[in-house]
Every structure is written in C-alpha cells, then in structure tokens.
Amino acid sequence: MKKVILILTLVIGLLGFSEGNVKTFDNLNTAVSEYGKVMQEVLNYASREDFSSTGDNLAGFLKNSGNTALEKKWDGIRNKLAEPYEIKANTPKMEGSSKAVVNYDVYGYDEGKIAEMIDQNVEQFVQEDENGEITIDMEKYILSVEDFLNKAKKVKVAATQIEFEKVAGKWMLKEKGAFEN
C-alpha cells in the first residue's frame, strides 16, 4: 500500500511539475482521462518491474519443461499479476468555471488474499518426500492462482484527489494530490 502511494506521488511529479512543463488539454474530460491513463501506466510499469524476476524465473522453468499449454496459462496469469492496477476517475467537481477537483481511485488485487489463498492451498502443490526433498507441482500451482484471479475482484487500494484549472482556455493539472488509503 505504501508503495502505491509513493508511486502515485512520483506520478504526480511526472505529470506536470517537473521543470514547469505542464501538459494542457482543450477540454476537462480529456485531461481527466489522459492523466488517469498515465497514472495507471506508471503504476503498472513499477509493478511489472517488481514482478519480472519472479515471473521470469517461473517462465524459464516452464519453457524448459516443454509444456506449452501451461506456459501460455502462466503468461496470462503473469500479465494479470504484473499489471494489476486500474485507475478510475470520478466525476469532476466544478469549483467555478475554471477549477475542477477529480478523485481518482486505484484498484488492484488484494495481495493479502492472494497470499492467504496460496497458504491455504500449498499442500495441493508442494510435496515433501521421506528424504525431506520438496517438489512443487507447477501445474497445480498455476491452476490455483489462475482460478483465484478469475474469481477475484479488484479492490480499492488507494485514492488521490487532483485539481485541474483552466488557464488561457486550456485545462491542466493544478497541484499535487493528497493520498489516502
């Protein structure tokens, strides 16, 4: 959660407060939509970077196994886990004719529930033999995660409020948002 808030703070900086280069838009709806897309891409980029080492190790293992069907399943799961965030903009609240406040909600998978699902199902895909050797049934693991993700609904993990202002007929970001979770 703290990481999402930190990343959103960085996003706000990237969206228009570095060196005075603030992007402008002809209408408020476009500004709101475009800033939401940028926030979502930045959050998912950071998530992809975090996920790449774990995901790539499993992908390499599956490629070597020769099980292309399972490899394709993992690619789909990996994409869902590596790009978990969705940004939803609420209706702008107008404050006069040249100022609007927009609440953006950040939705993602409940990481605690994913960990809980793995903990509850670990005996299905992790086996220990009489010599203490541990083996993991990757197919069962992948199918468990896939089943969970197909049933899981994304939850609100953070929110930010951003102000836009109209200057010289163009809408632009006004100031940094305040984050809450």
C-alpha positions as CSV (number, residue, x, y, z in Angstrom):
1,M,0.0,0.0,0.0
2,K,2.8,2.4,0.9
3,K,4.4,1.6,-2.4
4,V,1.3,2.6,-4.3
5,I,1.1,5.9,-2.5
6,L,4.8,6.5,-3.1
7,I,4.4,5.7,-6.8
8,L,1.4,7.9,-7.1
9,T,3.4,10.8,-5.6
10,L,6.0,10.2,-8.2
11,V,3.4,10.1,-10.9
12,I,2.0,13.5,-9.9
13,G,5.5,14.9,-10.3
14,L,5.9,13.3,-13.7
15,L,2.6,14.6,-14.9
16,G,3.5,18.2,-14.8
17,F,5.5,19.5,-12.0
18,S,9.0,18.9,-13.4
19,E,10.6,21.9,-14.8
20,G,7.3,23.7,-15.3
21,N,6.3,21.6,-18.3
22,V,2.6,21.1,-17.6
23,K,0.6,19.4,-20.4
24,T,-2.6,21.1,-21.3
25,F,-5.8,19.9,-22.9
26,D,-8.7,21.5,-24.8
27,N,-11.4,20.1,-22.5
28,L,-11.6,18.8,-19.0
29,N,-12.8,15.3,-19.8
30,T,-9.7,14.7,-22.0
31,A,-7.4,16.0,-19.2
32,V,-9.1,13.8,-16.6
33,S,-8.9,10.7,-18.9
34,E,-5.3,11.2,-20.0
35,Y,-4.0,11.8,-16.5
36,G,-5.8,8.6,-15.4
37,K,-4.1,6.6,-18.2
38,V,-0.7,8.0,-17.3
39,M,-1.2,7.1,-13.6
40,Q,-2.3,3.6,-14.5
41,E,0.7,3.0,-16.8
42,V,3.2,4.3,-14.3
43,L,1.8,2.1,-11.5
44,N,1.7,-0.9,-13.8
45,Y,5.2,-0.2,-15.0
46,A,6.5,-0.3,-11.5
47,S,4.6,-3.5,-10.8
48,R,6.0,-5.1,-13.9
49,E,9.5,-4.2,-12.8
50,D,8.9,-5.7,-9.3
51,F,7.3,-8.9,-10.7
52,S,9.8,-9.5,-13.5
53,S,12.4,-11.5,-11.6
54,T,9.9,-14.0,-10.0
55,G,7.7,-14.2,-13.1
56,D,10.7,-14.6,-15.4
57,N,12.2,-17.5,-13.3
58,L,8.9,-19.4,-13.5
59,A,8.5,-18.7,-17.2
60,G,12.0,-20.0,-17.9
61,F,11.3,-23.2,-15.9
62,L,8.0,-23.7,-17.9
63,K,9.8,-23.1,-21.2
64,N,12.3,-25.8,-20.3
65,S,9.5,-28.2,-19.3
66,G,8.1,-28.2,-22.8
67,N,4.6,-27.8,-21.6
68,T,3.4,-25.0,-24.0
69,A,-0.2,-25.1,-22.7
70,L,0.9,-24.4,-19.2
71,E,3.4,-21.9,-20.4
72,K,0.6,-20.0,-22.1
73,K,-1.6,-20.2,-19.0
74,W,1.3,-18.7,-16.9
75,D,1.8,-15.9,-19.4
76,G,-1.9,-14.9,-18.9
77,I,-1.6,-15.1,-15.2
78,R,1.7,-13.2,-15.2
79,N,0.1,-10.4,-17.2
80,K,-2.7,-10.1,-14.6
81,L,-0.3,-10.1,-11.7
82,A,2.3,-7.8,-13.3
83,E,-0.3,-5.2,-14.4
84,P,-2.8,-5.3,-11.5
85,Y,-3.8,-1.6,-11.3
86,E,-6.8,0.2,-12.8
87,I,-7.4,3.8,-12.3
88,K,-11.0,5.1,-12.2
89,A,-11.8,8.8,-12.3
90,N,-14.8,10.1,-10.5
91,T,-16.9,12.8,-12.0
92,P,-15.1,16.2,-11.8
93,K,-16.5,18.5,-9.1
94,M,-16.5,22.0,-10.6
95,E,-15.5,24.9,-8.5
96,G,-16.4,27.9,-10.6
97,S,-15.8,27.8,-14.3
98,S,-12.0,27.4,-14.2
99,K,-11.3,24.9,-11.5
100,A,-12.3,21.3,-11.1
101,V,-11.4,18.6,-8.5
102,V,-11.2,15.0,-9.5
103,N,-11.0,12.0,-7.2
104,Y,-9.1,9.1,-8.8
105,D,-9.5,5.6,-7.2
106,V,-6.8,3.0,-7.6
107,Y,-8.0,-0.6,-7.8
108,G,-5.8,-3.7,-7.6
109,Y,-5.7,-7.3,-6.4
110,D,-5.8,-7.8,-2.6
111,E,-2.3,-9.1,-2.0
112,G,-3.2,-10.4,1.4
113,K,-6.0,-12.6,-0.2
114,I,-3.6,-13.9,-2.8
115,A,-1.1,-14.9,0.0
116,E,-3.9,-16.4,2.0
117,M,-5.1,-18.5,-1.0
118,I,-1.6,-19.8,-1.5
119,D,-1.2,-20.6,2.2
120,Q,-4.5,-22.4,2.2
121,N,-3.7,-24.4,-0.9
122,V,0.0,-25.0,-0.5
123,E,-0.4,-28.7,0.4
124,Q,-2.0,-29.2,-3.1
125,F,1.1,-28.2,-5.0
126,V,4.0,-28.6,-2.6
127,Q,5.1,-32.1,-1.6
128,E,7.8,-33.2,0.7
129,D,9.2,-36.8,0.3
130,E,10.6,-39.0,3.0
131,N,14.1,-37.6,2.4
132,G,12.9,-34.0,3.0
133,E,13.1,-33.1,-0.7
134,I,10.5,-30.6,-1.7
135,T,8.8,-30.7,-5.1
136,I,6.3,-28.2,-6.5
137,D,3.6,-29.3,-8.9
138,M,3.8,-26.2,-11.1
139,E,0.6,-27.1,-12.9
140,K,-1.4,-27.3,-9.7
141,Y,0.1,-24.1,-8.5
142,I,-0.6,-22.2,-11.8
143,L,-4.2,-23.5,-11.9
144,S,-4.8,-22.4,-8.3
145,V,-3.5,-18.9,-9.0
146,E,-5.5,-18.8,-12.3
147,D,-8.7,-19.9,-10.5
148,F,-8.2,-17.3,-7.8
149,L,-7.5,-14.4,-10.3
150,N,-10.5,-15.4,-12.4
151,K,-12.8,-15.2,-9.3
152,A,-11.1,-12.2,-7.5
153,K,-12.4,-8.7,-7.8
154,K,-10.1,-5.8,-7.6
155,V,-10.3,-3.7,-4.5
156,K,-9.7,-0.1,-3.9
157,V,-6.1,0.2,-2.7
158,A,-5.5,3.9,-2.8
159,A,-7.1,7.2,-3.8
160,T,-5.9,10.6,-4.8
161,Q,-7.5,14.0,-5.4
162,I,-6.2,16.1,-8.2
163,E,-7.1,19.7,-9.1
164,F,-7.3,20.9,-12.6
165,E,-7.5,24.5,-13.6
166,K,-8.4,26.3,-16.9
167,V,-5.8,28.8,-18.0
168,A,-6.0,30.6,-21.3
169,G,-8.8,28.2,-22.4
170,K,-6.7,25.1,-21.7
171,W,-7.1,22.6,-18.8
172,M,-4.1,21.5,-16.8
173,L,-3.0,19.9,-13.6
174,K,-3.0,22.5,-10.8
175,E,-1.3,20.9,-7.8
176,K,-0.2,17.7,-6.2
177,G,-2.9,15.4,-4.9
178,A,-3.3,14.2,-1.3
179,F,-3.2,10.4,-1.0
180,E,-5.2,8.3,1.3
181,N,-5.8,4.6,1.6
